[in-house]
Amino acid sequence: MCRNILTSAFLILIAVVLFSCKDERPDPTDIFFPDTVSYFQHVQPLFDAACAFPGCHGDDTKEVRGFSLTDYNNFMYSPKRIVFRGDPDASPLIQRVEGSVIPRMPPDRPPLNKNQTDGLRRWILQGAKQN
């Protein structure tokens, strides 16, 4: 009897833990870029929602991919440059998210929308500042 109660309590605890876990990332489609783009208000939240997580461009992949999108310095000052300030067309970041270079990023997920790719372009044109 006691064993059945303990087993039931354990199963309930496991169910509560599993169902209370949720992904805290915002939905990438909810991120909107205005005319003046801020790294902290727009760019990093988009990276966090669409790119910077384990297995893609999170800190765990920094050694494999050459950069991480979890922090400005991780990708702006990486030997593997993905952003060229003032020149979005030369920036691999733009080439990948727009699909002009394969594979398009993010893979296995919906592409960024036009407002988001245009917003990333504006941010780079505006100097890709850490603002």
C-alpha positions as CSV (number, residue, x, y, z in Angstrom):
1,M,0.0,0.0,0.0
2,C,2.7,2.5,1.0
3,R,4.7,1.5,-2.2
4,N,1.6,2.3,-4.4
5,I,1.2,5.7,-2.7
6,L,4.9,6.5,-3.2
7,T,4.7,5.4,-6.8
8,S,1.6,7.5,-7.5
9,A,3.1,10.5,-5.8
10,F,6.3,10.1,-7.8
11,L,4.3,9.9,-11.1
12,I,2.3,12.9,-10.2
13,L,5.5,14.9,-9.4
14,I,7.0,13.9,-12.8
15,A,3.8,14.9,-14.6
16,V,3.8,18.3,-12.8
17,V,7.4,19.0,-13.7
18,L,7.0,18.0,-17.3
19,F,3.9,20.0,-17.9
20,S,5.2,23.1,-16.1
21,C,8.3,23.3,-18.3
22,K,7.8,25.6,-21.2
23,D,10.0,27.4,-23.6
24,E,10.5,31.0,-22.4
25,R,11.6,32.3,-25.9
26,P,9.3,34.8,-27.6
27,D,7.7,33.7,-30.8
28,P,10.0,35.1,-33.5
29,T,6.9,36.3,-35.5
30,D,6.0,38.7,-32.6
31,I,9.3,40.7,-33.0
32,F,8.8,43.9,-35.0
33,F,11.5,46.2,-36.2
34,P,10.8,50.0,-36.4
35,D,12.7,52.4,-38.6
36,T,15.4,53.0,-36.0
37,V,16.7,49.7,-34.8
38,S,18.2,49.0,-31.4
39,Y,20.4,46.0,-30.8
40,F,19.1,45.4,-27.3
41,Q,15.4,46.0,-28.1
42,H,15.2,44.3,-31.5
43,V,18.2,42.4,-32.8
44,Q,19.2,40.4,-29.7
45,P,15.6,39.4,-28.9
46,L,15.2,38.1,-32.5
47,F,18.5,36.2,-32.2
48,D,17.3,34.7,-28.9
49,A,14.0,33.7,-30.4
50,A,15.1,32.4,-33.8
51,C,18.8,31.5,-33.6
52,A,20.7,31.6,-30.3
53,F,19.8,28.3,-28.6
54,P,21.5,24.9,-28.0
55,G,22.4,23.1,-31.2
56,C,22.1,26.2,-33.4
57,H,24.0,29.4,-32.5
58,G,24.0,29.2,-28.7
59,D,27.0,29.2,-26.5
60,D,27.4,25.5,-26.8
61,T,28.1,25.7,-30.6
62,K,30.6,28.6,-30.4
63,E,33.6,26.2,-30.9
64,V,32.0,24.3,-33.8
65,R,30.5,27.2,-35.7
66,G,33.0,29.8,-34.9
67,F,30.6,32.2,-33.2
68,S,27.5,32.4,-31.0
69,L,24.5,34.8,-31.3
70,T,24.0,35.0,-27.6
71,D,26.0,38.1,-27.1
72,Y,27.1,41.0,-29.3
73,N,30.8,40.5,-28.8
74,N,30.5,36.8,-29.6
75,F,29.7,37.5,-33.2
76,M,30.9,41.0,-33.9
77,Y,34.5,40.3,-32.9
78,S,34.6,36.7,-33.9
79,P,37.2,35.6,-36.5
80,K,34.3,34.3,-38.5
81,R,32.7,37.7,-39.4
82,I,29.0,37.6,-40.1
83,V,28.3,41.4,-40.0
84,F,30.1,44.1,-41.9
85,R,29.1,47.5,-40.5
86,G,27.4,49.7,-43.1
87,D,27.3,46.9,-45.7
88,P,24.4,44.5,-45.3
89,D,24.9,43.0,-48.8
90,A,28.4,41.9,-47.8
91,S,27.3,40.5,-44.5
92,P,26.9,36.7,-44.3
93,L,24.2,37.2,-41.7
94,I,21.9,38.9,-44.3
95,Q,22.9,36.5,-47.1
96,R,21.9,33.6,-44.9
97,V,18.6,34.9,-43.5
98,E,17.5,36.1,-47.0
99,G,18.5,32.8,-48.5
100,S,20.9,34.2,-51.2
101,V,23.5,31.8,-49.6
102,I,22.6,28.3,-48.8
103,P,21.7,27.0,-46.3
104,R,19.1,29.6,-45.5
105,M,18.9,30.5,-41.8
106,P,17.2,29.5,-39.6
107,P,17.1,26.0,-41.0
108,D,14.1,23.7,-40.1
109,R,12.1,26.8,-39.0
110,P,10.1,29.4,-40.8
111,P,12.2,32.1,-42.5
112,L,12.4,35.5,-40.9
113,N,9.7,37.8,-42.2
114,K,10.4,40.8,-44.5
115,N,10.2,43.3,-41.6
116,Q,12.8,41.3,-39.7
117,T,15.2,40.9,-42.6
118,D,14.8,44.6,-43.5
119,G,15.3,45.5,-39.8
120,L,18.5,43.6,-39.7
121,R,19.6,45.3,-42.9
122,R,18.8,48.7,-41.3
123,W,20.7,47.9,-38.1
124,I,23.8,47.0,-40.2
125,L,23.4,50.2,-42.3
126,Q,23.0,52.2,-39.1
127,G,26.4,50.9,-38.0
128,A,25.5,47.6,-36.3
129,K,25.8,49.4,-32.9
130,Q,25.4,47.8,-29.5
131,N,22.6,50.2,-28.5
